[in-house]
Amino acid sequence: MPKLTFAAQARTALSGSQRPPLPGGQQDTKPVRSSAQITVSVIVRRKQPLNANALGEQRLTRAQYKAQHSADPAALKAVLAFAKEFNLSAEADAARRTVQLTGTVADMQRAFDVKLRHHAAANGEIYRVRQGDICLPESLQGIVEAVLGLDNRPQAKPHFRIHKGAAQTPDAIVHPRATNTSFTPVQVAQLYGLPPNSRATGQTIALIELGGGFKTADIKAYFQGLNLPVPTVTAVSVDKGKNKSDGPNGADGEVMLDIEVAAAVAPGAKIVVYFAPNTDQGFIDAITTAVHDTANKPSVISISWGGPEDSWTAQARNALDQACQSAAALGITVLAAAGDSGSSDGESSGNHVDFPASSPHVLACGGTKLTGSGTTIQSEVVWNETAANEGATGGGISTVFAQPSWQAGIAATKSGRGVPDVSGNADPATGYQVRVDGQNLVIGGTSAVAPLWAGLLAVVNAQSKTTVGFVQPRLYAANGSSSFHDITSGNNGAFKAGPGWDACTGLGSPNVPNLITLLAQSASTTKPTKPKPTRKTSAATS
């Protein structure tokens, strides 16, 4: 009996793909031109699932990962056949488990049983949207895990805040000994005990950016002002994302904050910036590109963008979490800002945590208000300047991800993954002196904490001659130890700080000398996994 074509097969909804209707319905939408060309990313199943229980204890080489956990060849074969039938061109990347399909809107609508419309957002931008489910032929169910890019509305926002009281000067260079309530990244690191002359030579820090850009002249001027070597900063385009300036009040502030904090804390590290569109597709493709970048080989990935968990489709959340799980298996640390809008994460009601910070495979970074001088911390409390409209650290309990095993001893997280894991200076009032588009600004937000910790971990990696990788189990095993400054005062709205872990500042801010000792010792004991035979997969039928 001949095989059914994909078009002739029964269709069922792809789990987790549902998009809710737009507020107000479709009165303000118009059909997308049927001949317009678009590209979507199809995420397919692995050959074998990763062993989540071994993360942090063992790691895979890239060869082992490719042999055991890259895309199932049968899944790739099936998706390529599906693409051919619907007149879609295809480009597969087995390591990323991604097949990018390009074709007309008409063919995409037929292939995925969706209707694509244009929607004018409040900001005047026009986005391509869909609602309801993506429906797949029955033979692709269980093979395809996500289809991203049919809808290109913005997915995330950057988590930085420009201090309103800070002077904006176009010509002055930030001075390494500036004395006021703000700090250079070097001064923050010194307050946390980073030893003088620490280096991260040989390390690569990846930064995920969904907008904005950097200017080499600003980077040069900034680091010369700090009397530090000018870092090597490379831009990588993902899904046609570009290093494109949009001004100091736009995403340029995020990009420059990330570069300047990470590189100042970790001199000698190479900085690679992955620019992608601000969509769920762009976000996930940027992370998978960084994780599997065999040319730049980042050991740390810092993410300062995110959005409330329930603003993501389940398929996109799962795909991003799986990408971070792959990073953990390969010994790459992924960090993310916990958000700047307190326990509500900017939602109109209830408590929400920010994603991807809430992924259990991400080190979630919350915020504090830090005051000090030289190497002496005078005070450190939860960042909450809501009264001054300057934000507050995100944090809370996930309603999507279960409590990880390494949080099992924390009663507050019994109902779900607790956020954040760690913290650092984030209050714009005690923020970071940075240079953006020729202006010197003071910027805060948990966006600064992710690259701060990324820089510290890059220093640890350089000193230990290996990567610390998935650090959460080791950090939580040290809960209450001298590796952290325990933050016990303040709140982020619904949650209060207290002894040990809390949903405002996690385990606390870093006591760097002790943290380096803890992680360098544990990194040296992490073992590569022994090769396992790859299970055979049967060819999928089409």
Helices and strands as residue ranges (DSSP letters): G 6-8, E 11-13, E 29-31, E 37-44, G 52-54, E 58-59, H 62-69, H 73-85, E 89-93, E 98-104, H 105-112, E 117-120, E 126-129, E 135-137, G 138-140, E 144-148, E 157-158, E 161-162, H 185-191, E 204-209, H 216-225, E 233-237, H 252-265, E 270-275, H 280-291, E 300-303, E 305-308, G 309-311, H 314-329, E 333-337, G 342-344, E 354-355, E 363-373, E 376-382, G 386-388, E 396-397, G 405-407, G 411-413, E 418-419, E 422-425, G 428-430, E 432-436, E 439-444, H 446-464, H 472-477, E 484-485, E 509-510, H 512-525, E 527-528
